Amino acid sequence: MTRRPRTGKTTPLPVKPPQARARALPSRTRQGAARSGPGVQKTPAPPPPPAAMGLHTADGARKYLTAGERDAFLRAAEEADRQVRTLSA
């Protein structure tokens, strides 16, 4: 495929006068009002993260055991019967 050489001629694009361009664009205030009118539903804010994912409860109590509390729990579980040990270890 051979290419034809370019000629130096270009066609200018039609340009609207500034007044015509300004009339064609809606004003920002009207556009913003149209978007927030009664027919447009607003997207709700995302829900807060579940409380179960934090290390503390809403009132500040911790949701975890310290090393000493864990050891005491495991010692008590060793002395319990088999079914309790199975679910607690």
N, CA, C and O atoms as a CHARMM CRD file, in Angstrom:
* protein
*
  356
    1    1 MET  N      0.85100  -1.16800   0.00000 PROA 1      0.00000
    2    1 MET  CA     0.00000   0.00000   0.00000 PROA 1      0.00000
    3    1 MET  C      0.89800   1.23200   0.00000 PROA 1      0.00000
    4    1 MET  O      1.78700   1.36100   0.84200 PROA 1      0.00000
    5    2 THR  N      0.67100   2.09400  -0.90800 PROA 2      0.00000
    6    2 THR  CA     1.47200   3.31500  -0.99700 PROA 2      0.00000
    7    2 THR  C      0.70500   4.47000  -0.40900 PROA 2      0.00000
    8    2 THR  O     -0.52100   4.53300  -0.50000 PROA 2      0.00000
    9    3 ARG  N      1.43200   5.37800   0.19000 PROA 3      0.00000
   10    3 ARG  CA     0.79100   6.55100   0.79900 PROA 3      0.00000
   11    3 ARG  C      0.94100   7.73100  -0.14500 PROA 3      0.00000
   12    3 ARG  O      1.95600   7.91200  -0.81700 PROA 3      0.00000
   13    4 ARG  N     -0.11100   8.51500  -0.16000 PROA 4      0.00000
   14    4 ARG  CA    -0.03400   9.74500  -0.95100 PROA 4      0.00000
   15    4 ARG  C      0.63900  10.82500  -0.13100 PROA 4      0.00000
   16    4 ARG  O      0.41500  10.90600   1.07600 PROA 4      0.00000
   17    5 PRO  N      1.43800  11.63800  -0.74200 PROA 5      0.00000
   18    5 PRO  CA     2.06500  12.73100   0.01200 PROA 5      0.00000
   19    5 PRO  C      1.00900  13.72300   0.47000 PROA 5      0.00000
   20    5 PRO  O      0.02000  13.96000  -0.22400 PROA 5      0.00000
   21    6 ARG  N      1.22700  14.29400   1.63800 PROA 6      0.00000
   22    6 ARG  CA     0.29200  15.28700   2.18300 PROA 6      0.00000
   23    6 ARG  C      0.48700  16.60800   1.47400 PROA 6      0.00000
   24    6 ARG  O      1.60100  17.01900   1.15000 PROA 6      0.00000
   25    7 THR  N     -0.61600  17.23900   1.25200 PROA 7      0.00000
   26    7 THR  CA    -0.53300  18.59600   0.73200 PROA 7      0.00000
   27    7 THR  C     -0.54400  19.53800   1.91300 PROA 7      0.00000
   28    7 THR  O     -0.97100  19.13400   2.99400 PROA 7      0.00000
   29    8 GLY  N     -0.11400  20.72100   1.77100 PROA 8      0.00000
   30    8 GLY  CA    -0.05200  21.68300   2.85900 PROA 8      0.00000
   31    8 GLY  C     -1.38900  22.31400   3.17800 PROA 8      0.00000
   32    8 GLY  O     -1.46000  23.19300   4.03600 PROA 8      0.00000
   33    9 LYS  N     -2.45400  21.89100   2.51200 PROA 9      0.00000
   34    9 LYS  CA    -3.75400  22.51300   2.72500 PROA 9      0.00000
   35    9 LYS  C     -4.50500  21.81600   3.86000 PROA 9      0.00000
   36    9 LYS  O     -4.57800  20.58800   3.90600 PROA 9      0.00000
   37   10 THR  N     -5.04800  22.59900   4.75300 PROA 10     0.00000
   38   10 THR  CA    -5.91100  22.07000   5.81500 PROA 10     0.00000
   39   10 THR  C     -7.20300  22.86500   5.82400 PROA 10     0.00000
   40   10 THR  O     -7.22100  24.04000   5.45800 PROA 10     0.00000
   41   11 THR  N     -8.25300  22.23900   6.23100 PROA 11     0.00000
   42   11 THR  CA    -9.53300  22.94000   6.30800 PROA 11     0.00000
   43   11 THR  C     -9.75800  23.36000   7.74700 PROA 11     0.00000
   44   11 THR  O     -9.71200  22.52000   8.64600 PROA 11     0.00000
   45   12 PRO  N     -9.99800  24.62300   7.98400 PROA 12     0.00000
   46   12 PRO  CA   -10.23700  25.05200   9.36400 PROA 12     0.00000
   47   12 PRO  C    -11.58100  24.52400   9.85400 PROA 12     0.00000
   48   12 PRO  O    -12.54300  24.41700   9.09200 PROA 12     0.00000
   49   13 LEU  N    -11.62400  24.19700  11.14700 PROA 13     0.00000
   50   13 LEU  CA   -12.87200  23.73100  11.75500 PROA 13     0.00000
   51   13 LEU  C    -13.77400  24.93100  12.01400 PROA 13     0.00000
   52   13 LEU  O    -13.28500  26.01500  12.33200 PROA 13     0.00000
   53   14 PRO  N    -15.07800  24.75000  11.88000 PROA 14     0.00000
   54   14 PRO  CA   -15.97400  25.86900  12.15500 PROA 14     0.00000
   55   14 PRO  C    -15.94600  26.20500  13.64900 PROA 14     0.00000
   56   14 PRO  O    -15.98900  25.31000  14.49400 PROA 14     0.00000
   57   15 VAL  N    -15.87600  27.47300  13.96000 PROA 15     0.00000
   58   15 VAL  CA   -15.83100  27.94400  15.33900 PROA 15     0.00000
   59   15 VAL  C    -17.04200  28.81100  15.59500 PROA 15     0.00000
   60   15 VAL  O    -17.33700  29.73100  14.83200 PROA 15     0.00000
   61   16 LYS  N    -17.74500  28.50700  16.68400 PROA 16     0.00000
   62   16 LYS  CA   -18.90200  29.31300  17.03200 PROA 16     0.00000
   63   16 LYS  C    -18.42800  30.58500  17.71900 PROA 16     0.00000
   64   16 LYS  O    -17.40500  30.56200  18.40400 PROA 16     0.00000
   65   17 PRO  N    -19.13100  31.67400  17.55900 PROA 17     0.00000
   66   17 PRO  CA   -18.76100  32.88300  18.28200 PROA 17     0.00000
   67   17 PRO  C    -18.92600  32.66900  19.79100 PROA 17     0.00000
   68   17 PRO  O    -19.72900  31.82900  20.19900 PROA 17     0.00000
   69   18 PRO  N    -18.19100  33.40400  20.62500 PROA 18     0.00000
   70   18 PRO  CA   -18.25300  33.20200  22.08400 PROA 18     0.00000
   71   18 PRO  C    -19.66100  33.30100  22.66000 PROA 18     0.00000
   72   18 PRO  O    -19.98500  32.56900  23.59500 PROA 18     0.00000
   73   19 GLN  N    -20.49900  34.17500  22.13500 PROA 19     0.00000
   74   19 GLN  CA   -21.85700  34.31600  22.66600 PROA 19     0.00000
   75   19 GLN  C    -22.64800  33.03300  22.43300 PROA 19     0.00000
   76   19 GLN  O    -23.40500  32.61700  23.31100 PROA 19     0.00000
   77   20 ALA  N    -22.49600  32.41100  21.29900 PROA 20     0.00000
   78   20 ALA  CA   -23.24100  31.18800  20.98600 PROA 20     0.00000
   79   20 ALA  C    -22.77500  30.04600  21.88300 PROA 20     0.00000
   80   20 ALA  O    -23.58800  29.22700  22.31200 PROA 20     0.00000
   81   21 ARG  N    -21.47600  29.98200  22.17100 PROA 21     0.00000
   82   21 ARG  CA   -20.97500  28.92400  23.04600 PROA 21     0.00000
   83   21 ARG  C    -21.50200  29.10400  24.46800 PROA 21     0.00000
   84   21 ARG  O    -21.85900  28.12000  25.11600 PROA 21     0.00000
   85   22 ALA  N    -21.55700  30.31900  24.95900 PROA 22     0.00000
   86   22 ALA  CA   -22.02800  30.57600  26.32500 PROA 22     0.00000
   87   22 ALA  C    -23.48900  30.20200  26.46700 PROA 22     0.00000
   88   22 ALA  O    -23.89100  29.66800  27.50100 PROA 22     0.00000
   89   23 ARG  N    -24.28500  30.46700  25.45900 PROA 23     0.00000
   90   23 ARG  CA   -25.70800  30.11400  25.53600 PROA 23     0.00000
   91   23 ARG  C    -25.92100  28.61500  25.46700 PROA 23     0.00000
   92   23 ARG  O    -26.89800  28.11100  26.02100 PROA 23     0.00000
   93   24 ALA  N    -25.04400  27.89800  24.81200 PROA 24     0.00000
   94   24 ALA  CA   -25.21300  26.45800  24.64900 PROA 24     0.00000
   95   24 ALA  C    -24.93800  25.70500  25.95100 PROA 24     0.00000
   96   24 ALA  O    -25.49200  24.62700  26.16200 PROA 24     0.00000
   97   25 LEU  N    -24.08900  26.25600  26.83000 PROA 25     0.00000
   98   25 LEU  CA   -23.75100  25.58100  28.08100 PROA 25     0.00000
   99   25 LEU  C    -24.72300  25.99300  29.18300 PROA 25     0.00000
  100   25 LEU  O    -24.97800  27.18500  29.35800 PROA 25     0.00000
  101   26 PRO  N    -25.26900  25.03800  29.92600 PROA 26     0.00000
  102   26 PRO  CA   -26.15300  25.40600  31.04100 PROA 26     0.00000
  103   26 PRO  C    -25.32900  26.00600  32.17200 PROA 26     0.00000
  104   26 PRO  O    -24.15100  25.69300  32.34200 PROA 26     0.00000
  105   27 SER  N    -25.97000  26.86400  32.93100 PROA 27     0.00000
  106   27 SER  CA   -25.24800  27.47700  34.04500 PROA 27     0.00000
  107   27 SER  C    -25.00900  26.43200  35.12400 PROA 27     0.00000
  108   27 SER  O    -25.77900  25.47800  35.24200 PROA 27     0.00000
  109   28 ARG  N    -23.96800  26.59600  35.90300 PROA 28     0.00000
  110   28 ARG  CA   -23.63000  25.60500  36.93700 PROA 28     0.00000
  111   28 ARG  C    -24.68300  25.55900  38.03700 PROA 28     0.00000
  112   28 ARG  O    -24.95000  24.49200  38.58800 PROA 28     0.00000
  113   29 THR  N    -25.28000  26.69000  38.36100 PROA 29     0.00000
  114   29 THR  CA   -26.28700  26.67800  39.42200 PROA 29     0.00000
  115   29 THR  C    -27.53300  25.93000  38.97600 PROA 29     0.00000
  116   29 THR  O    -28.10000  25.15500  39.74600 PROA 29     0.00000
  117   30 ARG  N    -27.95900  26.15100  37.76000 PROA 30     0.00000
  118   30 ARG  CA   -29.13300  25.41300  37.29000 PROA 30     0.00000
  119   30 ARG  C    -28.81400  23.93700  37.14800 PROA 30     0.00000
  120   30 ARG  O    -29.64500  23.08700  37.46700 PROA 30     0.00000
  121   31 GLN  N    -27.62600  23.63000  36.67600 PROA 31     0.00000
  122   31 GLN  CA   -27.24500  22.24500  36.49500 PROA 31     0.00000
  123   31 GLN  C    -27.16600  21.53300  37.85400 PROA 31     0.00000
  124   31 GLN  O    -27.62600  20.39900  37.98600 PROA 31     0.00000
  125   32 GLY  N    -26.58900  22.19300  38.85300 PROA 32     0.00000
  126   32 GLY  CA   -26.50100  21.60900  40.18000 PROA 32     0.00000
  127   32 GLY  C    -27.87600  21.43500  40.80600 PROA 32     0.00000
  128   32 GLY  O    -28.12900  20.43100  41.47200 PROA 32     0.00000
  129   33 ALA  N    -28.76800  22.39900  40.60100 PROA 33     0.00000
  130   33 ALA  CA   -30.11400  22.29800  41.15100 PROA 33     0.00000
  131   33 ALA  C    -30.87300  21.16500  40.49000 PROA 33     0.00000
  132   33 ALA  O    -31.66600  20.48400  41.14100 PROA 33     0.00000
  133   34 ALA  N    -30.63900  20.95500  39.20500 PROA 34     0.00000
  134   34 ALA  CA   -31.33600  19.88100  38.50900 PROA 34     0.00000
  135   34 ALA  C    -30.87900  18.51900  39.03100 PROA 34     0.00000
  136   34 ALA  O    -31.67500  17.58200  39.10100 PROA 34     0.00000
  137   35 ARG  N    -29.61600  18.40700  39.39500 PROA 35     0.00000
  138   35 ARG  CA   -29.11300  17.13100  39.88000 PROA 35     0.00000
  139   35 ARG  C    -29.59500  16.80500  41.28200 PROA 35     0.00000
  140   35 ARG  O    -29.71200  15.62800  41.62400 PROA 35     0.00000
  141   36 SER  N    -29.87700  17.80300  42.10000 PROA 36     0.00000
  142   36 SER  CA   -30.28200  17.52900  43.47200 PROA 36     0.00000
  143   36 SER  C    -31.78400  17.71600  43.67500 PROA 36     0.00000
  144   36 SER  O    -32.23700  17.83100  44.81400 PROA 36     0.00000
  145   37 GLY  N    -32.55000  17.74700  42.61500 PROA 37     0.00000
  146   37 GLY  CA   -33.99100  17.92400  42.70500 PROA 37     0.00000
  147   37 GLY  C    -34.68900  16.70500  43.25500 PROA 37     0.00000
  148   37 GLY  O    -34.04200  15.70800  43.57500 PROA 37     0.00000
  149   38 PRO  N    -36.01300  16.77200  43.37100 PROA 38     0.00000
  150   38 PRO  CA   -36.75900  15.66500  43.98000 PROA 38     0.00000
  151   38 PRO  C    -36.72900  14.38600  43.15600 PROA 38     0.00000
  152   38 PRO  O    -36.91600  13.30500  43.71600 PROA 38     0.00000
  153   39 GLY  N    -36.50100  14.46700  41.84300 PROA 39     0.00000
  154   39 GLY  CA   -36.49500  13.26700  41.00700 PROA 39     0.00000
  155   39 GLY  C    -35.20500  12.48300  41.08700 PROA 39     0.00000
  156   39 GLY  O    -35.15900  11.33300  40.65100 PROA 39     0.00000
  157   40 VAL  N    -34.15500  13.07200  41.63200 PROA 40     0.00000
  158   40 VAL  CA   -32.85400  12.41800  41.68700 PROA 40     0.00000
  159   40 VAL  C    -32.65000  11.83800  43.08000 PROA 40     0.00000
  160   40 VAL  O    -32.76600  12.54700  44.07900 PROA 40     0.00000
  161   41 GLN  N    -32.34400  10.54200  43.14100 PROA 41     0.00000
  162   41 GLN  CA   -32.12100   9.90600  44.42900 PROA 41     0.00000
  163   41 GLN  C    -30.66800  10.08000  44.83400 PROA 41     0.00000
  164   41 GLN  O    -29.76400   9.89600  44.01900 PROA 41     0.00000
  165   42 LYS  N    -30.44300  10.43200  46.08100 PROA 42     0.00000
  166   42 LYS  CA   -29.08900  10.56400  46.58700 PROA 42     0.00000
  167   42 LYS  C    -28.60400   9.19700  47.03700 PROA 42     0.00000
  168   42 LYS  O    -29.37100   8.40100  47.57800 PROA 42     0.00000
  169   43 THR  N    -27.34000   8.93500  46.81100 PROA 43     0.00000
  170   43 THR  CA   -26.79800   7.65700  47.26100 PROA 43     0.00000
  171   43 THR  C    -26.54800   7.73900  48.76200 PROA 43     0.00000
  172   43 THR  O    -25.97500   8.71800  49.24000 PROA 43     0.00000
  173   44 PRO  N    -26.96800   6.73000  49.50500 PROA 44     0.00000
  174   44 PRO  CA   -26.78600   6.77100  50.95200 PROA 44     0.00000
  175   44 PRO  C    -25.31500   6.61900  51.32200 PROA 44     0.00000
  176   44 PRO  O    -24.52300   6.06400  50.56000 PROA 44     0.00000
  177   45 ALA  N    -24.96900   7.11200  52.48300 PROA 45     0.00000
  178   45 ALA  CA   -23.60100   6.98200  52.98100 PROA 45     0.00000
  179   45 ALA  C    -23.34200   5.51300  53.29300 PROA 45     0.00000
  180   45 ALA  O    -24.25800   4.79900  53.70100 PROA 45     0.00000
  181   46 PRO  N    -22.10800   5.05200  53.10700 PROA 46     0.00000
  182   46 PRO  CA   -21.83100   3.64200  53.41300 PROA 46     0.00000
  183   46 PRO  C    -22.03300   3.37500  54.89000 PROA 46     0.00000
  184   46 PRO  O    -21.80900   4.25700  55.71800 PROA 46     0.00000
  185   47 PRO  N    -22.45500   2.15900  55.23000 PROA 47     0.00000
  186   47 PRO  CA   -22.69700   1.84900  56.63900 PROA 47     0.00000
  187   47 PRO  C    -21.38100   1.83900  57.41600 PROA 47     0.00000
  188   47 PRO  O    -20.32400   1.57800  56.84100 PROA 47     0.00000
  189   48 PRO  N    -21.43900   2.12100  58.70900 PROA 48     0.00000
  190   48 PRO  CA   -20.21500   2.08000  59.51300 PROA 48     0.00000
  191   48 PRO  C    -19.70700   0.64900  59.60400 PROA 48     0.00000
  192   48 PRO  O    -20.49300  -0.28300  59.43800 PROA 48     0.00000
  193   49 PRO  N    -18.42300   0.44500  59.86100 PROA 49     0.00000
  194   49 PRO  CA   -17.90900  -0.92100  59.96300 PROA 49     0.00000
  195   49 PRO  C    -18.55700  -1.63600  61.13800 PROA 49     0.00000
  196   49 PRO  O    -18.88600  -1.00900  62.14500 PROA 49     0.00000
  197   50 PRO  N    -18.73900  -2.93200  61.01600 PROA 50     0.00000
  198   50 PRO  CA   -19.39100  -3.66800  62.10000 PROA 50     0.00000
  199   50 PRO  C    -18.58100  -3.57000  63.38800 PROA 50     0.00000
  200   50 PRO  O    -17.35100  -3.55600  63.36200 PROA 50     0.00000
  201   51 ALA  N    -19.28500  -3.50300  64.50900 PROA 51     0.00000
  202   51 ALA  CA   -18.63700  -3.36200  65.80600 PROA 51     0.00000
  203   51 ALA  C    -17.82800  -4.60900  66.15600 PROA 51     0.00000
  204   51 ALA  O    -16.88300  -4.52800  66.94200 PROA 51     0.00000
  205   52 ALA  N    -18.18100  -5.75000  65.59100 PROA 52     0.00000
  206   52 ALA  CA   -17.49300  -6.99200  65.90900 PROA 52     0.00000
  207   52 ALA  C    -16.05200  -7.00000  65.40800 PROA 52     0.00000
  208   52 ALA  O    -15.27300  -7.85300  65.83200 PROA 52     0.00000
  209   53 MET  N    -15.67700  -6.09700  64.53700 PROA 53     0.00000
  210   53 MET  CA   -14.34300  -6.10600  63.96500 PROA 53     0.00000
  211   53 MET  C    -13.31600  -5.35300  64.81400 PROA 53     0.00000
  212   53 MET  O    -12.11900  -5.46600  64.55100 PROA 53     0.00000
  213   54 GLY  N    -13.73600  -4.60400  65.80400 PROA 54     0.00000
  214   54 GLY  CA   -12.80000  -3.82400  66.60200 PROA 54     0.00000
  215   54 GLY  C    -12.25600  -4.61800  67.78300 PROA 54     0.00000
  216   54 GLY  O    -12.75100  -5.70000  68.09900 PROA 54     0.00000
  217   55 LEU  N    -11.24000  -4.07300  68.42300 PROA 55     0.00000
  218   55 LEU  CA   -10.67000  -4.70900  69.60500 PROA 55     0.00000
  219   55 LEU  C    -11.40300  -4.32700  70.87400 PROA 55     0.00000
  220   55 LEU  O    -11.23000  -4.97000  71.91000 PROA 55     0.00000
  221   56 HSD  N    -12.22900  -3.27800  70.80400 PROA 56     0.00000
  222   56 HSD  CA   -12.95500  -2.79500  71.97600 PROA 56     0.00000
  223   56 HSD  C    -14.43200  -2.63500  71.64300 PROA 56     0.00000
  224   56 HSD  O    -14.80100  -2.43500  70.48600 PROA 56     0.00000
  225   57 THR  N    -15.27400  -2.72600  72.67000 PROA 57     0.00000
  226   57 THR  CA   -16.70600  -2.51900  72.49200 PROA 57     0.00000
  227   57 THR  C    -16.98600  -1.02100  72.41700 PROA 57     0.00000
  228   57 THR  O    -16.07900  -0.20700  72.58800 PROA 57     0.00000
  229   58 ALA  N    -18.22800  -0.66500  72.16500 PROA 58     0.00000
  230   58 ALA  CA   -18.60000   0.75000  72.05600 PROA 58     0.00000
  231   58 ALA  C    -18.34300   1.50300  73.36200 PROA 58     0.00000
  232   58 ALA  O    -18.05000   2.69900  73.33600 PROA 58     0.00000
  233   59 ASP  N    -18.45000   0.81200  74.51500 PROA 59     0.00000
  234   59 ASP  CA   -18.21100   1.48900  75.79700 PROA 59     0.00000
  235   59 ASP  C    -16.75400   1.39700  76.25500 PROA 59     0.00000
  236   59 ASP  O    -16.43100   1.83400  77.36000 PROA 59     0.00000
  237   60 GLY  N    -15.86300   0.83100  75.41900 PROA 60     0.00000
  238   60 GLY  CA   -14.43900   0.83300  75.71700 PROA 60     0.00000
  239   60 GLY  C    -13.88400  -0.44300  76.31700 PROA 60     0.00000
  240   60 GLY  O    -12.67600  -0.53700  76.53400 PROA 60     0.00000
  241   61 ALA  N    -14.72800  -1.43000  76.59300 PROA 61     0.00000
  242   61 ALA  CA   -14.23800  -2.68800  77.15500 PROA 61     0.00000
  243   61 ALA  C    -13.50000  -3.48000  76.07500 PROA 61     0.00000
  244   61 ALA  O    -13.88800  -3.45000  74.90700 PROA 61     0.00000
  245   62 ARG  N    -12.44300  -4.18300  76.46400 PROA 62     0.00000
  246   62 ARG  CA   -11.69700  -4.94100  75.46500 PROA 62     0.00000
  247   62 ARG  C    -12.39000  -6.25800  75.15200 PROA 62     0.00000
  248   62 ARG  O    -13.09100  -6.81500  75.99700 PROA 62     0.00000
  249   63 LYS  N    -12.19300  -6.75600  73.93000 PROA 63     0.00000
  250   63 LYS  CA   -12.83500  -7.99100  73.48000 PROA 63     0.00000
  251   63 LYS  C    -11.84800  -9.15600  73.40900 PROA 63     0.00000
  252   63 LYS  O    -12.14300 -10.16700  72.77200 PROA 63     0.00000
  253   64 TYR  N    -10.72600  -9.04000  74.02600 PROA 64     0.00000
  254   64 TYR  CA    -9.69600 -10.07400  73.93900 PROA 64     0.00000
  255   64 TYR  C     -9.20100 -10.43100  75.34100 PROA 64     0.00000
  256   64 TYR  O     -9.45900  -9.71600  76.30900 PROA 64     0.00000
  257   65 LEU  N     -8.49200 -11.54400  75.42600 PROA 65     0.00000
  258   65 LEU  CA    -7.92300 -11.99300  76.69600 PROA 65     0.00000
  259   65 LEU  C     -6.45000 -11.61700  76.74100 PROA 65     0.00000
  260   65 LEU  O     -5.76600 -11.61900  75.71800 PROA 65     0.00000
  261   66 THR  N     -5.98000 -11.30200  77.90700 PROA 66     0.00000
  262   66 THR  CA    -4.54000 -11.09800  78.08300 PROA 66     0.00000
  263   66 THR  C     -3.87800 -12.47300  78.15800 PROA 66     0.00000
  264   66 THR  O     -4.57100 -13.48700  78.23100 PROA 66     0.00000
  265   67 ALA  N     -2.56000 -12.51600  78.14100 PROA 67     0.00000
  266   67 ALA  CA    -1.84400 -13.79700  78.20000 PROA 67     0.00000
  267   67 ALA  C     -2.16300 -14.53000  79.51400 PROA 67     0.00000
  268   67 ALA  O     -2.34400 -15.74700  79.51400 PROA 67     0.00000
  269   68 GLY  N     -2.22900 -13.80700  80.60700 PROA 68     0.00000
  270   68 GLY  CA    -2.54300 -14.42300  81.90000 PROA 68     0.00000
  271   68 GLY  C     -3.96300 -14.97900  81.93100 PROA 68     0.00000
  272   68 GLY  O     -4.19300 -16.07500  82.44400 PROA 68     0.00000
  273   69 GLU  N     -4.90300 -14.23300  81.38900 PROA 69     0.00000
  274   69 GLU  CA    -6.29800 -14.69900  81.34500 PROA 69     0.00000
  275   69 GLU  C     -6.42000 -15.93700  80.45500 PROA 69     0.00000
  276   69 GLU  O     -7.16600 -16.86400  80.77100 PROA 69     0.00000
  277   70 ARG  N     -5.68300 -15.94400  79.34200 PROA 70     0.00000
  278   70 ARG  CA    -5.72500 -17.10300  78.44300 PROA 70     0.00000
  279   70 ARG  C     -5.16700 -18.33600  79.13200 PROA 70     0.00000
  280   70 ARG  O     -5.76100 -19.41100  79.04200 PROA 70     0.00000
  281   71 ASP  N     -4.04000 -18.20500  79.81900 PROA 71     0.00000
  282   71 ASP  CA    -3.44600 -19.34800  80.52700 PROA 71     0.00000
  283   71 ASP  C     -4.38500 -19.87700  81.61000 PROA 71     0.00000
  284   71 ASP  O     -4.53400 -21.08800  81.76900 PROA 71     0.00000
  285   72 ALA  N     -5.01400 -18.97300  82.35100 PROA 72     0.00000
  286   72 ALA  CA    -5.95500 -19.39200  83.40400 PROA 72     0.00000
  287   72 ALA  C     -7.14200 -20.12900  82.78600 PROA 72     0.00000
  288   72 ALA  O     -7.61200 -21.12000  83.34500 PROA 72     0.00000
  289   73 PHE  N     -7.62300 -19.66200  81.65400 PROA 73     0.00000
  290   73 PHE  CA    -8.74500 -20.31800  80.97900 PROA 73     0.00000
  291   73 PHE  C     -8.35000 -21.72000  80.53800 PROA 73     0.00000
  292   73 PHE  O     -9.11000 -22.66800  80.73700 PROA 73     0.00000
  293   74 LEU  N     -7.17000 -21.86200  79.94000 PROA 74     0.00000
  294   74 LEU  CA    -6.73800 -23.18400  79.46900 PROA 74     0.00000
  295   74 LEU  C     -6.50200 -24.15200  80.63100 PROA 74     0.00000
  296   74 LEU  O     -6.79200 -25.34200  80.50500 PROA 74     0.00000
  297   75 ARG  N     -5.97900 -23.66100  81.76000 PROA 75     0.00000
  298   75 ARG  CA    -5.80800 -24.51100  82.95300 PROA 75     0.00000
  299   75 ARG  C     -7.16600 -24.99900  83.46100 PROA 75     0.00000
  300   75 ARG  O     -7.32000 -26.16700  83.81800 PROA 75     0.00000
  301   76 ALA  N     -8.13900 -24.10300  83.48800 PROA 76     0.00000
  302   76 ALA  CA    -9.48400 -24.49300  83.93700 PROA 76     0.00000
  303   76 ALA  C    -10.11800 -25.47100  82.94900 PROA 76     0.00000
  304   76 ALA  O    -10.84200 -26.38300  83.34900 PROA 76     0.00000
  305   77 ALA  N     -9.84500 -25.27900  81.66500 PROA 77     0.00000
  306   77 ALA  CA   -10.42700 -26.17200  80.65500 PROA 77     0.00000
  307   77 ALA  C     -9.83000 -27.56800  80.76200 PROA 77     0.00000
  308   77 ALA  O    -10.52500 -28.54900  80.49600 PROA 77     0.00000
  309   78 GLU  N     -8.54800 -27.68500  81.14800 PROA 78     0.00000
  310   78 GLU  CA    -7.91500 -28.99500  81.29000 PROA 78     0.00000
  311   78 GLU  C     -8.57200 -29.81200  82.40100 PROA 78     0.00000
  312   78 GLU  O     -8.60000 -31.04100  82.33200 PROA 78     0.00000
  313   79 GLU  N     -9.08700 -29.15500  83.40100 PROA 79     0.00000
  314   79 GLU  CA    -9.71500 -29.84400  84.52200 PROA 79     0.00000
  315   79 GLU  C    -11.17800 -30.19600  84.24600 PROA 79     0.00000
  316   79 GLU  O    -11.77700 -30.97300  84.98900 PROA 79     0.00000
  317   80 ALA  N    -11.74500 -29.64200  83.20600 PROA 80     0.00000
  318   80 ALA  CA   -13.15600 -29.90500  82.88300 PROA 80     0.00000
  319   80 ALA  C    -13.28500 -31.24900  82.17200 PROA 80     0.00000
  320   80 ALA  O    -12.28600 -31.83100  81.75000 PROA 80     0.00000
  321   81 ASP  N    -14.52100 -31.74000  82.04100 PROA 81     0.00000
  322   81 ASP  CA   -14.71800 -33.01600  81.36100 PROA 81     0.00000
  323   81 ASP  C    -14.43400 -32.88400  79.85800 PROA 81     0.00000
  324   81 ASP  O    -14.22900 -31.78200  79.35000 PROA 81     0.00000
  325   82 ARG  N    -14.42500 -33.99800  79.17600 PROA 82     0.00000
  326   82 ARG  CA   -13.96800 -34.07700  77.77300 PROA 82     0.00000
  327   82 ARG  C    -14.74100 -33.15500  76.83200 PROA 82     0.00000
  328   82 ARG  O    -14.11900 -32.48100  76.01100 PROA 82     0.00000
  329   83 GLN  N    -16.05900 -33.09900  76.91600 PROA 83     0.00000
  330   83 GLN  CA   -16.86000 -32.27300  76.00200 PROA 83     0.00000
  331   83 GLN  C    -16.52800 -30.79200  76.14700 PROA 83     0.00000
  332   83 GLN  O    -16.45900 -30.07900  75.14600 PROA 83     0.00000
  333   84 VAL  N    -16.32400 -30.32400  77.35700 PROA 84     0.00000
  334   84 VAL  CA   -15.97100 -28.92400  77.59800 PROA 84     0.00000
  335   84 VAL  C    -14.57300 -28.63800  77.04900 PROA 84     0.00000
  336   84 VAL  O    -14.34600 -27.60700  76.41500 PROA 84     0.00000
  337   85 ARG  N    -13.63900 -29.55800  77.29800 PROA 85     0.00000
  338   85 ARG  CA   -12.27700 -29.37900  76.77800 PROA 85     0.00000
  339   85 ARG  C    -12.26900 -29.29100  75.26100 PROA 85     0.00000
  340   85 ARG  O    -11.53500 -28.47900  74.69800 PROA 85     0.00000
  341   86 THR  N    -13.05700 -30.09800  74.59900 PROA 86     0.00000
  342   86 THR  CA   -13.09800 -30.12000  73.13800 PROA 86     0.00000
  343   86 THR  C    -13.51700 -28.76300  72.59200 PROA 86     0.00000
  344   86 THR  O    -12.95200 -28.30100  71.60100 PROA 86     0.00000
  345   87 LEU  N    -14.48500 -28.12100  73.21300 PROA 87     0.00000
  346   87 LEU  CA   -14.99100 -26.84200  72.69700 PROA 87     0.00000
  347   87 LEU  C    -14.21100 -25.63700  73.19500 PROA 87     0.00000
  348   87 LEU  O    -14.38900 -24.53300  72.68100 PROA 87     0.00000
  349   88 SER  N    -13.34300 -25.83100  74.19400 PROA 88     0.00000
  350   88 SER  CA   -12.65600 -24.66500  74.75300 PROA 88     0.00000
  351   88 SER  C    -11.17700 -24.60000  74.40900 PROA 88     0.00000
  352   88 SER  O    -10.54600 -23.57400  74.66600 PROA 88     0.00000
  353   89 ALA  N    -10.61700 -25.61500  73.85800 PROA 89     0.00000
  354   89 ALA  CA    -9.17400 -25.59400  73.55900 PROA 89     0.00000
  355   89 ALA  C     -8.89200 -25.21800  72.12500 PROA 89     0.00000
  356   89 ALA  O     -7.73100 -25.15700  71.72000 PROA 89     0.00000
